[in-house]
Amino acid sequence: MSHTLVVRPLSALVVILAGSALLAAPVMAGEEEAQAQERIQQVESGEAEAQGDDGEVEASDDDVLESDEQPAHHGNDNGHDHEHAMHDEDEHADNEAVQAYREVNRRMHEDMSIDFTGDADADFARGMIPHHQGAIDMANVVLVHGEDDAIRDLAREIIEAQEEEIAFLRDWLVQHGYETN
């Protein structure tokens, strides 16, 4: 008895396409990384020209994006995201919870802007402390202004967990010779 291999054309095509996709994935990832590095270099080389008298970099989205790229839109996609955000700020100007969340967000992002050491572990620990503190601060806002018992319970759990993680990160930093704030 002879066995004849019967290949269904569609099944073979699926196998071929799947195999070629697996082979092409690292190449495509490498190309994307190279393109990202090229964009970074373009931005960095243009920084000296874009700096103002105070040393601050003055760059617009157009400086970073290629001509055929569009900026990512978050929120509604009608092209008026900035106007929409401004309207939201005015709309909630008298809402104490919104104002508290905005302050927490501003402070967290400011505090997360650390001077990097080059040590990935230390930089992670140093950046996560203000990130976790931001979570604690947000949880405290909902404890003051929120009404839902399930959300308030979650907020209490978040506070407890994040305080433990902050303590661990601070201890780790001290043990590895880094200062903590």
Phi, psi and chi 1 to 4 in degrees:
 res  aa     phi    psi   chi1   chi2   chi3   chi4
   1 MET       -  131.0 -100.6 -171.1  168.8      -
   2 SER  -104.6  144.2   73.4      -      -      -
   3 HIS  -102.5  126.1  -64.9  -68.6      -      -
   4 THR  -105.6  129.4  -54.1      -      -      -
   5 LEU   -77.6  120.8 -179.7   60.8      -      -
   6 VAL  -106.9  120.8  176.8      -      -      -
   7 VAL  -112.7  124.0  177.8      -      -      -
   8 ARG   -79.8  131.3  -65.8 -171.4  177.1  113.1
   9 PRO   -56.4  -41.5  -21.7   28.8      -      -
  10 LEU   -67.4  -42.5 -173.6   56.5      -      -
  11 SER   -62.5  -41.7  -61.9      -      -      -
  12 ALA   -63.9  -41.0      -      -      -      -
  13 LEU   -63.4  -40.7  179.5   61.4      -      -
  14 VAL   -62.4  -44.4  167.6      -      -      -
  15 VAL   -63.4  -44.0  169.6      -      -      -
  16 ILE   -63.7  -46.9  -69.0  167.8      -      -
  17 LEU   -64.6  -41.2  -70.0  174.6      -      -
  18 ALA   -64.3  -43.6      -      -      -      -
  19 GLY   -63.9  -42.0      -      -      -      -
  20 SER   -69.0  -33.1   63.4      -      -      -
  21 ALA   -65.8  -40.2      -      -      -      -
  22 LEU   -65.3  -38.9  -71.3  173.8      -      -
  23 LEU   -70.8  -34.1  -68.7  173.1      -      -
  24 ALA   -81.6  -21.9      -      -      -      -
  25 ALA   -56.1  -49.0      -      -      -      -
  26 PRO   -63.5  -35.6  -19.4   28.2      -      -
  27 VAL   -65.7  -45.2  172.3      -      -      -
  28 MET   -63.5  -41.4  -68.8  171.0   58.0      -
  29 ALA   -63.3  -40.3      -      -      -      -
  30 GLY   -63.5  -40.3      -      -      -      -
  31 GLU   -64.9  -42.6  -71.3  173.7    2.0      -
  32 GLU   -63.3  -40.6  -70.5  173.5   -1.5      -
  33 GLU   -65.0  -41.7 -177.5  177.3   -8.6      -
  34 ALA   -62.8  -41.2      -      -      -      -
  35 GLN   -64.7  -40.0  -70.5  172.7   -9.7      -
  36 ALA   -65.0  -43.0      -      -      -      -
  37 GLN   -62.6  -39.6  -73.5  -63.2  -30.8      -
  38 GLU   -62.4  -42.2 -175.5  178.2  -38.6      -
  39 ARG   -63.6  -41.5  -74.5 -170.8 -162.4  119.9
  40 ILE   -61.2  -44.9  -70.0  169.1      -      -
  41 GLN   -63.3  -39.0  -71.3  172.1  -10.9      -
  42 GLN   -62.6  -43.7  -72.0  171.9  -12.1      -
  43 VAL   -66.1  -45.1  169.5      -      -      -
  44 GLU   -63.0  -40.4  -73.2  175.0  -10.9      -
  45 SER   -69.0  -25.5   66.2      -      -      -
  46 GLY   -87.9   -7.5      -      -      -      -
  47 GLU   -64.0  -40.0  -79.9 -176.5   -5.3      -
  48 ALA   -61.1  -38.3      -      -      -      -
  49 GLU   -72.3  -29.6  -62.3  169.0    9.3      -
  50 ALA   -90.9   -3.8      -      -      -      -
  51 GLN   -76.9  139.2  -74.5 -172.9   -4.3      -
  52 GLY   -86.6 -174.0      -      -      -      -
  53 ASP   -62.5  -29.4  -65.1  -22.5      -      -
  54 ASP   -88.0    4.3   59.1   -3.6      -      -
  55 GLY    85.0   -6.0      -      -      -      -
  56 GLU   -73.4  142.1  -67.4  -74.9  -31.7      -
  57 VAL   -81.7  128.4  174.3      -      -      -
  58 GLU  -110.2   99.9  -59.7  168.4    1.6      -
  59 ALA  -131.0  145.5      -      -      -      -
  60 SER  -107.3  171.6   67.8      -      -      -
  61 ASP   -57.3  -32.8  -70.4  -18.6      -      -
  62 ASP   -65.5  -28.7  -64.5  -23.9      -      -
  63 ASP   -68.3  -27.9  -65.7  -29.2      -      -
  64 VAL   -96.3  -35.5  178.6      -      -      -
  65 LEU   -85.9  142.9  -63.1  172.7      -      -
  66 GLU   -69.2  160.7  -62.6  -72.6  -26.1      -
  67 SER   -63.0  -28.2   61.4      -      -      -
  68 ASP   -95.0    3.0   58.4  -20.8      -      -
  69 GLU   -96.7  153.4  -66.8  178.2  -48.6      -
  70 GLN  -117.2  143.2  -63.8  -63.9  -42.0      -
  71 PRO   -65.7  148.9   20.2  -27.3      -      -
  72 ALA   -69.0  137.1      -      -      -      -
  73 HIS  -106.3  133.4  -71.6  -72.7      -      -
  74 HIS  -115.6  133.0  -56.4  -72.6      -      -
  75 GLY    98.3 -150.3      -      -      -      -
  76 ASN   -72.9  150.5   70.2   30.6      -      -
  77 ASP  -105.1   45.2 -163.2   22.2      -      -
  78 ASN  -100.6    7.9   64.1    6.6      -      -
  79 GLY    81.9    3.8      -      -      -      -
  80 HIS  -120.8   37.5  -59.1  -72.0      -      -
  81 ASP   -60.3  -42.2  -69.9  -24.8      -      -
  82 HIS   -63.7  -44.8 -179.7   67.9      -      -
  83 GLU   -63.2  -38.8  -68.1  171.9   18.1      -
  84 HIS   -64.0  -42.3 -177.4   69.2      -      -
  85 ALA   -64.1  -41.0      -      -      -      -
  86 MET   -62.8  -41.2  -64.5  -64.1  -73.7      -
  87 HIS   -64.1  -41.5  174.8   69.9      -      -
  88 ASP   -60.6  -40.7  -77.9  -10.0      -      -
  89 GLU   -62.3  -43.8  -72.7 -176.9   24.9      -
  90 ASP   -67.8  -40.4  -66.0  -20.9      -      -
  91 GLU   -61.8  -32.6 -178.7 -179.9  -11.1      -
  92 HIS  -109.1   19.9  -59.9  -67.8      -      -
  93 ALA   -59.4  -28.9      -      -      -      -
  94 ASP   -98.8    4.9   61.3  -20.0      -      -
  95 ASN   -90.8  111.1 -174.4  -48.1      -      -
  96 GLU   -61.9  -37.5  -69.5 -179.9   22.5      -
  97 ALA   -65.9  -44.8      -      -      -      -
  98 VAL   -61.6  -44.3  170.1      -      -      -
  99 GLN   -62.7  -39.5  -63.4  -52.0  -46.3      -
 100 ALA   -65.5  -43.2      -      -      -      -
 101 TYR   -62.8  -40.5  -76.7  130.9      -      -
 102 ARG   -61.8  -42.4  -74.7 -175.0  179.7  143.7
 103 GLU   -66.3  -42.9  175.7   56.8   23.8      -
 104 VAL   -59.0  -46.3  165.5      -      -      -
 105 ASN   -62.2  -45.8 -170.8   40.4      -      -
 106 ARG   -61.2  -48.2 -175.9 -156.3   56.8   75.5
 107 ARG   -64.3  -42.9 -173.8  173.4   52.6 -116.0
 108 MET   -60.9  -47.8  179.7 -173.6   72.3      -
 109 HIS   -66.1  -37.2  -76.1   96.7      -      -
 110 GLU   -63.3  -45.4 -179.0  179.4  -62.2      -
 111 ASP   -70.7  -26.5  -68.2  -12.0      -      -
 112 MET   -76.5  -13.6  -74.4  177.0   60.1      -
 113 SER   -79.8   81.9 -178.2      -      -      -
 114 ILE   -96.3  162.3   62.1  171.3      -      -
 115 ASP   -82.8  116.1  -68.9  -33.0      -      -
 116 PHE   -73.4  143.0  -68.2   99.0      -      -
 117 THR   -93.3  -22.0   66.5      -      -      -
 118 GLY    95.3  -10.8      -      -      -      -
 119 ASP   -93.9  108.4  177.6  -25.9      -      -
 120 ALA   -57.1  -38.4      -      -      -      -
 121 ASP   -67.6  -46.8  -62.3  -38.2      -      -
 122 ALA   -66.3  -41.6      -      -      -      -
 123 ASP   -63.8  -37.9  -69.0  -18.2      -      -
 124 PHE   -61.4  -50.5  172.2   80.0      -      -
 125 ALA   -61.2  -44.3      -      -      -      -
 126 ARG   -66.5  -34.9  -68.4  173.7   65.9 -123.8
 127 GLY   -78.4  -31.5      -      -      -      -
 128 MET   -74.7  -27.1  -72.9  -54.3  -69.8      -
 129 ILE   -58.5  -53.4  -69.5  171.2      -      -
 130 PRO   -67.4  -28.4   17.6  -26.7      -      -
 131 HIS   -64.0  -47.5 -175.5  -90.1      -      -
 132 HIS   -66.6  -36.6  -75.1   -9.8      -      -
 133 GLN   -62.7  -37.0 -174.9   60.6   53.5      -
 134 GLY   -60.7  -40.5      -      -      -      -
 135 ALA   -64.2  -41.0      -      -      -      -
 136 ILE   -62.6  -45.4  -69.1  168.8      -      -
 137 ASP   -63.3  -40.0  -65.2  -16.0      -      -
 138 MET   -64.0  -41.5  -73.5 -178.7   68.5      -
 139 ALA   -62.4  -38.1      -      -      -      -
 140 ASN   -66.0  -34.8  -78.9  -40.6      -      -
 141 VAL   -62.0  -45.3  170.9      -      -      -
 142 VAL   -69.5  -28.9   81.9      -      -      -
 143 LEU   -67.8  -31.8  -71.3  176.7      -      -
 144 VAL   -80.4  -42.7  170.4      -      -      -
 145 HIS  -108.5  -18.5  -61.9  -75.4      -      -
 146 GLY   -78.2  162.4      -      -      -      -
 147 GLU  -124.5  -21.1  -62.3  174.3    5.0      -
 148 ASP   -78.8  123.8 -173.6  -84.0      -      -
 149 ASP   -62.3  -38.3  -70.8  -24.2      -      -
 150 ALA   -65.5  -41.7      -      -      -      -
 151 ILE   -67.9  -40.5  -66.5  -65.5      -      -
 152 ARG   -65.5  -38.6  -67.8  169.7   56.3   81.8
 153 ASP   -62.8  -44.0  -72.3  -16.2      -      -
 154 LEU   -61.8  -41.2  177.6   63.0      -      -
 155 ALA   -59.5  -42.0      -      -      -      -
 156 ARG   -63.9  -41.4  -71.7 -176.7 -165.0   94.1
 157 GLU   -64.0  -40.5  -68.7  172.8   20.7      -
 158 ILE   -62.6  -44.4  -73.4  170.5      -      -
 159 ILE   -58.0  -48.6  -69.0  169.0      -      -
 160 GLU   -62.0  -47.5 -176.6  178.4  -26.6      -
 161 ALA   -66.3  -42.9      -      -      -      -
 162 GLN   -69.6  -35.5  -59.7  -60.2  -64.2      -
 163 GLU   -63.4  -39.7  -74.5  176.3  -17.4      -
 164 GLU   -64.3  -42.1  -71.7  176.6   16.5      -
 165 GLU   -68.2  -38.9  -70.0 -174.8   21.7      -
 166 ILE   -61.6  -44.0  -71.8  172.6      -      -
 167 ALA   -60.6  -44.6      -      -      -      -
 168 PHE   -59.9  -47.5  168.6   82.5      -      -
 169 LEU   -63.1  -41.5  -67.3  166.7      -      -
 170 ARG   -64.9  -44.0  -72.6  179.6 -169.6 -137.8
 171 ASP   -61.1  -43.7  -71.7  -14.8      -      -
 172 TRP   -60.4  -45.5 -174.7   94.3      -      -
 173 LEU   -60.7  -45.0  -74.4  165.7      -      -
 174 VAL   -62.5  -44.4  168.6      -      -      -
 175 GLN   -62.3  -24.7  -69.7  171.5    4.7      -
 176 HIS  -104.6   15.0  -70.4   85.5      -      -
 177 GLY    81.2   20.3      -      -      -      -
 178 TYR  -106.9  145.4  -68.2   96.6      -      -
 179 GLU   -77.1  151.2  -67.8 -177.4   24.8      -
 180 THR  -119.6  153.4   62.2      -      -      -
 181 ASN   -90.9      -  -62.7  -11.9      -      -
